[in-house]
Amino acid sequence: MSPQQVSAQLNACGVPVDISQVHKWEVGEYGPTERELFALADVLWCRTKDLMNIDEPRTLVEHRLARQFTTAKLADSVAMDVVQYEQAEERNTWTGDGYQTAALLRLFNLTPFQLAKATERPGGSV
């Protein structure tokens, strides 16, 4: 699709984006917002992780974006306060209880080991 077509499709989806923004995304000048990223993936019929240029999500943020969840939607889906979930992403730690952890594992299609790896800090501590 041309930048003009992408812009037109995004606008038709209710996500206002002008052609100059699309050009800036293409050259890496800046990236789309979360809302734009989700709409762009839908318009281009691709996965958000492809647009993020990652093979596999490595962090809580990447896992969430790869599945097109907003922080509010994910927090609600795991029965967690939005601020608490946002702090988990900022710190890349997981502090959810058993129910919340099971829900997160199911939504992200992860094993407990994969969740531990996703929230691993440099130096190996979790």
Contact map, one row per residue, 1 for C-alpha under 8 A:
111111000000000000000000000000000000000000010000000000000000000000000000000000000000000000000000000000000000000000000000000000
111111000000000000000000000000000000000000000000000000000000000000000000000000000000000000000000000000000000000000000000000000
111111100000000000100110000000000000000000000000000000000000000000000000000000000000000000000000000000000000000000000000000000
111111110000000000100000000000000000000000000000000000000000000000000000000000000000000000000000000000000000000000000000000000
111111111000000000000000000000000000000000000000000000000000000000000000000000000000000000000000000000000000000000000000000000
111111111100000000100100000000000000000100110000000000000000000000000000000000000000000000000000000000000000000000000000000000
001111111110000111100100000000000000000000000000000000000000000000000000000000000000000000000000000000000000000000000000000000
000111111111000000000000000000000000000000000000000000000000000000000000000000000000000000000000000000000000000000000000000000
000011111111100000000000000000000000000000100000000000000000000000000000000000000000000000000000000000000000000000000000000000
000001111111111110000000000000000001001100100000000000000000000000000000000000000000000000000000000000000000000000000000000000
000000111111111110000000000000000000000000000000000000000000000000000000000000000000000000000000000000000000000000000000000000
000000011111111000000000000000000000000000000000000000000000000000000000000000000000000000000000000000000000000000000000000000
000000001111111000000000000000000000001000000000000000000000000000000000000000000000000000000000000000000000000000000000000000
000000000111111100000000000000000000000000000000000000000000000000000000000000000000000000000000000000000000000000000000000000
000000000111111110000000000000000011001000000000000000000000000000000000000000000000000000000000000000000000000000000000000000
000000100110011111000000000000000000000000000000000000000000000000000000000000000000000000000000000000000000000000000000000000
000000100110001111101100000000000000000000000000000000000000000000000000000000000000000000000000000000000000000000000000000000
000000100000000111111100000000000000000000000000000000000000000000000000000000000000000000000000000000000000000000000000000000
001101100000000011111110000000000000000000000000000000000000000000000000000000000000000000000000000000000000000000000000000000
000000000000000001111111000000000000000000000000000000000000000000000000000000000000000000000000000000000000000000000000000000
000000000000000011111111100000000000000000000000000000000000000000000000000000000000000000000000000000000000000000000000000000
001001100000000011111111110000000000000000000000000000000000000000000000000000000000000000000000000000000000000000000000000000
001000000000000000111111111000000000000000000000000000000000000000000000000000000000000000000000000000000000000000000000000000
000000000000000000011111111111100000000000000000000000000000000000000000000000000000000000000000000000000000000000000000000000
000000000000000000001111111111110000000000000000000000000000000000000000000000000000000000000000000000000000000000000000000000
000000000000000000000111111110000000000000000000000000000000000000000000000000000000000000000000000000000000000000000000000000
000000000000000000000011111110000000000000000000000000000000000000000000000000000000000000000000000000000000000000000000000000
000000000000000000000001111111100000000000000000000000000000000000000000000000000000000000000000000000000000000000000000000000
000000000000000000000001111111100000000000000000000000000000000000000000000000000000000000000000000000000000000000000000000000
000000000000000000000001100111110000000000000000000000000000000000000000000000000000000000000000000000000000000000000000000000
000000000000000000000001100111111000000000000000000000000000000000000000000000000000000000000000000000000000000000000000000000
000000000000000000000000100001111111100000000000000000000000000000000000000000000000000000000000000000000000000000000000000000
000000000000000000000000000000111111100000000000000000000000000000000000000000000000000000000000000000000000000000000000000000
000000000000000000000000000000011111110000000000000000000000000010000100000000000000000000000000000000000000000000000000000000
000000000000001000000000000000011111111000000000000000000000000000000000000000000000000000000000000000000000000000000000000000
000000000100001000000000000000011111111100000000000000000000000000000000000000000000000000000000000000000000000000000000000000
000000000000000000000000000000011111111110000001001000000000000000000000000000000000000000000000000000000000000000000000000000
000000000000000000000000000000000111111111000001000000000000000000010000000000000000000000000000000000000000000000000000000000
000000000100101000000000000000000011111111100000000000000000000000000000000000000000000000000000000000000000000000000000000000
000001000100000000000000000000000001111111110000000000000000000000000000000000000000000000000000000000000000000000000000000000
000000000000000000000000000000000000111111111111001000000000000000000000000000000000000000000000000000000000000000000000000000
000000000000000000000000000000000000011111111110000000000000000000000000000000000000000000000000000000000000000000000000000000
000001001100000000000000000000000000001111111100000000000000000000000000000000000000000000000000000000000000000000000000000000
100001000000000000000000000000000000000111111100000000000000000000000000000000000000000000000000000000000000000000000000000000
000000000000000000000000000000000000000011111110000000000000000000000000000000000000000000000000000000000000000000000000000000
000000000000000000000000000000000000000011111111011000000000000000000000000000000000000000000000000000000000000000000000000000
000000000000000000000000000000000000000011001111111000000000000001000000000000000000000000000000000000000000000000000000000000
000000000000000000000000000000000000110010000111111100000000000011110000000000000000000000000000000000000000000000000000000000
000000000000000000000000000000000000000000000011111111111000010011000000000000000000000000000000000000000000000000000000000000
000000000000000000000000000000000000000000000111111111100000000000000000000000000000000000000000000000000000000000000000000000
000000000000000000000000000000000000100010000111111111000000000000000000000000000000000000000000000000000000000000000000000000
000000000000000000000000000000000000000000000001111111000000000000000000000000000000000000000000000000000000000000000000000000
000000000000000000000000000000000000000000000000111111100000000000000000000000000000000000000000000000000000000000000000000000
000000000000000000000000000000000000000000000000111111111000000000000000000000000000000000000000000000000000000000000000000000
000000000000000000000000000000000000000000000000110011111000000000000000000000000000000000000000000000000000000000000000000000
000000000000000000000000000000000000000000000000100001111100000000000000000000000000000000000000000000000000000000000000000000
000000000000000000000000000000000000000000000000100001111111011001000000000000000000000000000000000000000000000000000000000000
000000000000000000000000000000000000000000000000000000011111011000000000000000000000000000000000000000000000000000001100000000
000000000000000000000000000000000000000000000000000000001111111000000000000000000000000000010000000000000000000000000110000000
000000000000000000000000000000000000000000000000000000001111111100000000000000000000000010010000000000000000000000000110000000
000000000000000000000000000000000000000000000000000000000011111110000000000000000000000010000000000000000000000000000000000000
000000000000000000000000000000000000000000000000100000001111111111000000000000000000000000000000000000000000000000000000000000
000000000000000000000000000000000000000000000000000000001111111111100000000000000000000000000000000000000001000000000000000000
000000000000000000000000000000000000000000000000000000000001111111111110010000000000000000000000000000000001000000000000000000
000000000000000000000000000000000100000000000001100000000000111111111100000000000000000000000000000000000000000000000000000000
000000000000000000000000000000000000000000000011100000001000011111111000000000000000000000000000000000000000000000000000000000
000000000000000000000000000000000000000000000001000000000000001111111000000000000000000000000000000000000001000000000000000000
000000000000000000000000000000000000010000000001000000000000000111111100000000000000000000000000000000000000000000000000000000
000000000000000000000000000000000000000000000000000000000000000111111111110000000000000000000000000000000000000000000000000000
000000000000000000000000000000000100000000000000000000000000000110011111110000000000000000000000000000000000000000000000000000
000000000000000000000000000000000000000000000000000000000000000100001111111000000100110000000000000000000000000000000000000000
000000000000000000000000000000000000000000000000000000000000000000001111111100000100000000000000000000000000000000000000000000
000000000000000000000000000000000000000000000000000000000000000000001111111110000000000000000000000000000000000000000000000000
000000000000000000000000000000000000000000000000000000000000000100001111111111000000000000000000000000000000000000000000000000
000000000000000000000000000000000000000000000000000000000000000000000011111111111100100000000000000000000000000000000000000000
000000000000000000000000000000000000000000000000000000000000000000000001111111111100000000000000000000000000000000000000000000
000000000000000000000000000000000000000000000000000000000000000000000000111111110000000000000000000000100000000000000000000000
000000000000000000000000000000000000000000000000000000000000000000000000011111110000000000000000001110110000000000000000000000
000000000000000000000000000000000000000000000000000000000000000000000000001111111000000000000000000100000000000000000000000000
000000000000000000000000000000000000000000000000000000000000000000000000001111111101100000000001000100000000000000000000000000
000000000000000000000000000000000000000000000000000000000000000000000000001100111111100000000000000000000000000000000000000000
000000000000000000000000000000000000000000000000000000000000000000000011001100011111110000000000000000000000000000000000000000
000000000000000000000000000000000000000000000000000000000000000000000000000000001111111000000000000000000000000000000000000000
000000000000000000000000000000000000000000000000000000000000000000000000000000011111111100000000000000000000000000000000000000
000000000000000000000000000000000000000000000000000000000000000000000010001000011111111110000000000000000000000000000000000000
000000000000000000000000000000000000000000000000000000000000000000000010000000000111111111000000000000000000000000000000000000
000000000000000000000000000000000000000000000000000000000000000000000000000000000011111111110000000000000000000000000000000000
000000000000000000000000000000000000000000000000000000000000000000000000000000000001111111111110000000000000000000000000000000
000000000000000000000000000000000000000000000000000000000001100000000000000000000000111111111000000000000000000000000000000000
000000000000000000000000000000000000000000000000000000000000000000000000000000000000011111110000000000000000000000000000000000
000000000000000000000000000000000000000000000000000000000000000000000000000000000000001111111000000000000000000000000000000000
000000000000000000000000000000000000000000000000000000000011000000000000000000000000001111111100000000000000000000000111100000
000000000000000000000000000000000000000000000000000000000000000000000000000000000000000110111110000000000000000000000011000001
000000000000000000000000000000000000000000000000000000000000000000000000000000000000000100011111000000000000000000000010000000
000000000000000000000000000000000000000000000000000000000000000000000000000000000000000100001111100000000000000000000000000000
000000000000000000000000000000000000000000000000000000000000000000000000000000010000000000000111111110000000000000000000000000
000000000000000000000000000000000000000000000000000000000000000000000000000000000000000000000011111110000000000000000000000000
000000000000000000000000000000000000000000000000000000000000000000000000000000000000000000000001111111000000000000000000000000
000000000000000000000000000000000000000000000000000000000000000000000000000001000000000000000001111111100000000000000000000000
000000000000000000000000000000000000000000000000000000000000000000000000000001110000000000000001111111110000000000000000000000
000000000000000000000000000000000000000000000000000000000000000000000000000001000000000000000001111111111000000000000000000000
000000000000000000000000000000000000000000000000000000000000000000000000000000000000000000000000011111111100000000000000000000
000000000000000000000000000000000000000000000000000000000000000000000000000011000000000000000000001111111110000000000000000000
000000000000000000000000000000000000000000000000000000000000000000000000000001000000000000000000000111111111000000000000000000
000000000000000000000000000000000000000000000000000000000000000000000000000000000000000000000000000011111111111100100000000000
000000000000000000000000000000000000000000000000000000000000000000000000000000000000000000000000000001111111110000000000000000
000000000000000000000000000000000000000000000000000000000000000000000000000000000000000000000000000000111111110000000000000000
000000000000000000000000000000000000000000000000000000000000001100100000000000000000000000000000000000011111110000000000000000
000000000000000000000000000000000000000000000000000000000000000000000000000000000000000000000000000000001111111000000000000000
000000000000000000000000000000000000000000000000000000000000000000000000000000000000000000000000000000001111111111100000000000
000000000000000000000000000000000000000000000000000000000000000000000000000000000000000000000000000000001000111111100000000000
000000000000000000000000000000000000000000000000000000000000000000000000000000000000000000000000000000001000011111110000000000
000000000000000000000000000000000000000000000000000000000000000000000000000000000000000000000000000000000000011111111000000000
000000000000000000000000000000000000000000000000000000000000000000000000000000000000000000000000000000000000011111111100000000
000000000000000000000000000000000000000000000000000000000000000000000000000000000000000000000000000000001000011111111110000000
000000000000000000000000000000000000000000000000000000000000000000000000000000000000000000000000000000000000000111111111000001
000000000000000000000000000000000000000000000000000000000100000000000000000000000000000000000000000000000000000011111111000001
000000000000000000000000000000000000000000000000000000000111000000000000000000000000000000010000000000000000000001111111000000
000000000000000000000000000000000000000000000000000000000011000000000000000000000000000000011100000000000000000000111111100001
000000000000000000000000000000000000000000000000000000000000000000000000000000000000000000011000000000000000000000011111110111
000000000000000000000000000000000000000000000000000000000000000000000000000000000000000000010000000000000000000000000011111111
000000000000000000000000000000000000000000000000000000000000000000000000000000000000000000000000000000000000000000000001111110
000000000000000000000000000000000000000000000000000000000000000000000000000000000000000000000000000000000000000000000000111110
000000000000000000000000000000000000000000000000000000000000000000000000000000000000000000000000000000000000000000000001111111
000000000000000000000000000000000000000000000000000000000000000000000000000000000000000000000000000000000000000000000001111111
000000000000000000000000000000000000000000000000000000000000000000000000000000000000000000001000000000000000000000011011100111
